[in-house]
Amino acid sequence: MSKPPRNPGDDAPEPGPPLKTPAQTARAGAANPKDSELRASVRAAPAERRPPDKDSPTIIKVTGLHNAFGDAVIHDKLDLTVRRGEILGVVGGSGTGKSVLLRSIIGLQTPGEGTVEVLGEDMIDRTEDEAKNIRRRWGILFQNGALFSTLTVAENVELPIREYFPFLKPPLLDEIASYKIAMGGLPPDAGPKFPSELSGGMVKRAGLARALALDPELLFLDEPTAGLDPIAAAAFDQLILSLQHRLGLTVFLITHDLDTLHAICDRVAVLADKRVVAVDTISNLLALDHPWIQEYFNGPRGRTAAESYYKEGAVA
C-alpha cells in the first residue's frame, strides 16, 4: 500500500526549519517587496558542511540492480544506500550508467532485476497514481535545466504546482513562483523572461527553482555545474549547500566536478565494473587501491581540486 501523499504543509526533516505550504511561503516572501532577506541568505558567506549522523535513516535503497540494453549490461548486482540529510555525489567513467541509475531510482527506467526503495516506498511496478504521489515528494534538476522554451521562467516553475494543485490560481501562483525563483538565487526580473534570454547559470537556477516548487524532501541533481565557469559553479555549489541546510534536504548529485565533490558532498559513490564499488568520504576513498578511484582522485585534476580545497582551510 502506498503511504498517504505528503502535503505541502508537512514539516521538513531536521536540521532545517519546518516547511510551510507553497501559499504560506509565497506570502512570507511577498511580505518583503524586495525579498532582501531571502536573497541575502542564498548569497551569504559559504555554508559549513554538516554531515548527517551515520545512524540517519535510509531515504534511498537500491539492491541487486540489473540494467541492460540488449547484450550490453550496464549494471549488475548494484547496491546503494543514501542517508537522509546527506549530499551524496555519484561519479563514474563514461558509460558506467550514472544517468541510468538515476532513471531507475525515479521510475523512468524499469530494471531487469533488483529493488528500488525511495522514501520508504517500492518504486518497481507502481501504478501511475501511486508513483505520482511519491514523485510529489522530490524535485529534479536535469542536465541543461530542461526548461520548456515556450514558457517563461515563472511559468516553468508553476508547472508542477499546477499539476498537483490545480485549484491554485493567480495571483497566488505568481507569488509562489516569485518566492521559488528567489530561492534559486535569481533576481525578480527573471520571472517573465524566456529561457533563451537567460545565461547558462541562470537556466540552471531556474531549473532548480522548478525542482523546489513542491517543497521536496529529496533533490536529484544531474550534472548541475556542467558548462558553468568556475565562479558560477562555486556559487551554485554554495547555493545547494545553503538550501540543503535550510530545508533539510537530501541531495543525490551526479557530477564530474571534482571541486563540487570536495566542497559540498558528504560521501561519494563510485560507479565502476557495473556496480557501486565504494561509497565513502573522499579521504577514505583515497585509501582504496581501485585503479579508477586512484586515477580519478589522484590524477592531476584531482590533486589540484584537493589542494585548492584544503588551501582554503576546509576540513575533510
Sequence and secondary structure as in RCSB ss.txt:
>XXXX:A:sequence
MSKPPRNPGDDAPEPGPPLKTPAQTARAGAANPKDSELRASVRAAPAERRPPDKDSPTIIKVTGLHNAFGDAVIH
DKLDLTVRRGEILGVVGGSGTGKSVLLRSIIGLQTPGEGTVEVLGEDMIDRTEDEAKNIRRRWGILFQNGALFST
LTVAENVELPIREYFPFLKPPLLDEIASYKIAMGGLPPDAGPKFPSELSGGMVKRAGLARALALDPELLFLDEPT
AGLDPIAAAAFDQLILSLQHRLGLTVFLITHDLDTLHAICDRVAVLADKRVVAVDTISNLLALDHPWIQEYFNGP
RGRTAAESYYKEGAVA
>XXXX:A:secstr
       TTS   TTS     HHHHHHHHHTSTT HHHHHHHTSS        TT  EEEEEEEEEEEETTEEEE
EEEEEEEETT EEEEEE TTS HHHHHHHHHTSS  SEEEEEETTEE TT  HHHHHHHHTTEEEE TT    TT
S HHHHHHHHHHHH TT  TTHHHHHHHHHHHHTT  GGGTT  GGGS HHHHHHHHHHHHTTT  SEEEEESTT
TT  HHHHHHHHHHHHHHHHHHT EEEEE   HHHHHHH SEEEEEETTEEEEEE HHHHTT   HHHHHHHHSH
HHHHHHHHHHHTT   
